[in-house]
Amino acid sequence: MSTPDTTGSHDSARDTSLSHLPNHIRRAIEITPAAGTRERIIDITTPGRRTGRPRRIEIFFYRASGATYLCSGAGGGATDWHANLLANPNFTFHLKNGIRADLPARAAPVTDPAERQAVLEEIVADLNQPHDPGTIRPTRLDDWADSRLMRISFRYRP
């Protein structure tokens, strides 16, 4: 069993990479289960793993255990964005709904089984919130077990 999180599971104290960001940007990233589909949609730009050319895609982001994550979703099929971030973890996280910002970020794969389980449980519980008509329910944890999962940290840009 994992050690309890004593910092508070949904505050920015745990994700210190948000501390340098302006309040309005930090609030846009610190979504809660009450956030709708629109607030979860961002773009990311990754360097292509073979060409090095920028690749921009639209993707959902998630908050769980006080951190920010990208996840491939149910089924866990291979994705170019995941392969690109494994090859080069530095990318740009583009907020685009309401607040607009291009944030330098770094991705780290979540490989620890206990952390993966805890994060995926939170993501699935979040997606099963009844207020969001953009989500297909019910979402089952078993369907997400093989998802590509990356923890995101936001780098300081002077």
C-alpha positions as CSV (number, residue, x, y, z in Angstrom):
1,M,0.0,0.0,0.0
2,S,1.3,3.5,-0.7
3,T,2.2,6.1,1.8
4,P,-0.6,8.6,2.4
5,D,-0.3,12.0,0.7
6,T,0.1,14.5,3.5
7,T,0.2,17.6,1.3
8,G,-3.4,17.5,0.2
9,S,-4.3,15.6,-2.9
10,H,-5.8,18.5,-4.9
11,D,-3.7,21.5,-4.2
12,S,-0.8,23.1,-5.9
13,A,1.5,22.4,-2.9
14,R,2.2,19.0,-4.3
15,D,2.9,20.2,-7.9
16,T,5.5,22.8,-7.2
17,S,6.1,23.2,-11.0
18,L,3.0,25.4,-11.0
19,S,4.2,27.8,-8.3
20,H,6.0,30.2,-10.7
21,L,2.9,30.5,-13.0
22,P,0.5,33.5,-12.8
23,N,-2.6,32.8,-10.7
24,H,-5.0,32.8,-13.7
25,I,-2.9,30.3,-15.6
26,R,-2.4,28.1,-12.5
27,R,-6.2,28.1,-11.9
28,A,-6.8,27.0,-15.6
29,I,-4.5,24.0,-15.0
30,E,-5.8,23.1,-11.5
31,I,-9.1,21.8,-12.9
32,T,-11.4,19.8,-10.6
33,P,-13.9,17.1,-11.3
34,A,-16.5,19.9,-11.8
35,A,-14.6,21.0,-14.9
36,G,-16.3,20.3,-18.2
37,T,-14.9,18.9,-21.4
38,R,-14.0,22.3,-22.8
39,E,-11.7,23.2,-19.8
40,R,-9.8,19.9,-20.3
41,I,-8.9,20.4,-24.0
42,I,-5.5,21.7,-24.8
43,D,-3.0,21.4,-27.6
44,I,0.5,20.0,-27.1
45,T,3.5,20.5,-29.4
46,T,6.1,17.8,-29.3
47,P,9.3,17.5,-31.4
48,G,8.8,14.6,-33.8
49,R,11.0,11.7,-32.7
50,R,12.3,11.0,-36.2
51,T,12.3,14.4,-37.9
52,G,12.5,16.8,-34.9
53,R,9.8,18.9,-36.6
54,P,7.1,20.3,-34.3
55,R,3.9,18.2,-34.1
56,R,0.8,19.8,-32.6
57,I,-2.2,17.9,-31.5
58,E,-5.4,18.4,-29.5
59,I,-5.6,16.3,-26.3
60,F,-7.3,16.2,-22.9
61,F,-5.3,16.8,-19.8
62,Y,-6.2,15.6,-16.3
63,R,-5.5,16.5,-12.7
64,A,-5.1,13.7,-10.2
65,S,-3.3,13.4,-6.8
66,G,-2.3,17.1,-7.1
67,A,-0.5,16.7,-10.4
68,T,-1.1,17.2,-14.1
69,Y,-1.3,14.3,-16.5
70,L,-1.7,13.4,-20.2
71,C,-3.3,10.1,-20.8
72,S,-4.1,8.2,-24.0
73,G,-7.4,7.0,-22.7
74,A,-9.3,3.8,-22.9
75,G,-7.7,1.0,-24.9
76,G,-4.2,2.1,-24.5
77,G,-3.2,2.0,-28.1
78,A,0.1,3.4,-29.3
79,T,0.2,7.1,-29.9
80,D,2.6,9.4,-31.6
81,W,2.5,12.0,-28.9
82,H,3.6,9.4,-26.3
83,A,6.4,8.1,-28.5
84,N,7.6,11.6,-29.2
85,L,7.6,12.5,-25.5
86,L,9.5,9.3,-24.6
87,A,12.2,10.3,-27.2
88,N,12.2,14.0,-26.0
89,P,10.3,14.9,-22.9
90,N,10.3,18.6,-23.5
91,F,7.2,20.1,-25.1
92,T,4.8,23.0,-25.2
93,F,1.5,22.8,-23.3
94,H,-1.0,25.2,-25.0
95,L,-4.0,26.4,-23.0
96,K,-6.6,27.5,-25.5
97,N,-10.1,27.6,-23.9
98,G,-10.7,30.9,-22.0
99,I,-7.1,31.4,-20.9
100,R,-4.5,31.2,-23.6
101,A,-0.9,30.4,-22.8
102,D,2.0,28.5,-24.3
103,L,3.8,26.8,-21.4
104,P,7.2,25.0,-21.6
105,A,6.7,21.6,-20.0
106,R,8.3,18.3,-19.4
107,A,6.7,14.8,-19.4
108,A,7.7,11.8,-17.4
109,P,6.1,8.4,-18.0
110,V,4.3,7.0,-15.0
111,T,5.6,3.4,-14.6
112,D,5.1,2.7,-10.9
113,P,2.1,0.3,-10.7
114,A,0.7,1.8,-7.5
115,E,0.9,5.4,-8.8
116,R,-0.6,4.4,-12.2
117,Q,-3.5,2.6,-10.4
118,A,-4.2,5.6,-8.1
119,V,-4.0,8.2,-10.9
120,L,-6.2,6.1,-13.3
121,E,-8.7,5.6,-10.6
122,E,-9.0,9.3,-10.1
123,I,-9.2,10.0,-13.8
124,V,-12.0,7.4,-14.4
125,A,-13.9,8.7,-11.3
126,D,-13.6,12.2,-12.7
127,L,-14.8,11.2,-16.1
128,N,-17.8,9.5,-14.5
129,Q,-19.1,12.8,-13.0
130,P,-22.7,13.2,-14.2
131,H,-22.4,17.0,-15.0
132,D,-20.3,16.6,-18.1
133,P,-22.3,15.6,-21.2
134,G,-19.2,15.4,-23.3
135,T,-18.1,12.2,-21.6
136,I,-19.3,8.7,-22.6
137,R,-20.4,6.9,-19.5
138,P,-19.9,4.7,-17.8
139,T,-16.1,4.8,-18.0
140,R,-14.6,1.6,-16.6
141,L,-11.1,1.5,-15.0
142,D,-10.4,-1.8,-16.6
143,D,-10.6,-0.2,-20.0
144,W,-7.9,2.4,-19.0
145,A,-5.4,-0.1,-17.5
146,D,-3.1,0.0,-20.6
147,S,-3.3,3.8,-21.2
148,R,-0.2,5.7,-21.9
149,L,0.2,8.0,-18.9
150,M,2.6,11.0,-18.5
151,R,3.0,13.2,-15.5
152,I,3.6,16.8,-16.5
153,S,5.8,19.5,-14.9
154,F,5.9,23.1,-16.0
155,R,9.3,24.6,-16.5
156,Y,10.2,28.1,-15.5
157,R,10.8,30.4,-18.5
158,P,12.6,33.6,-17.4
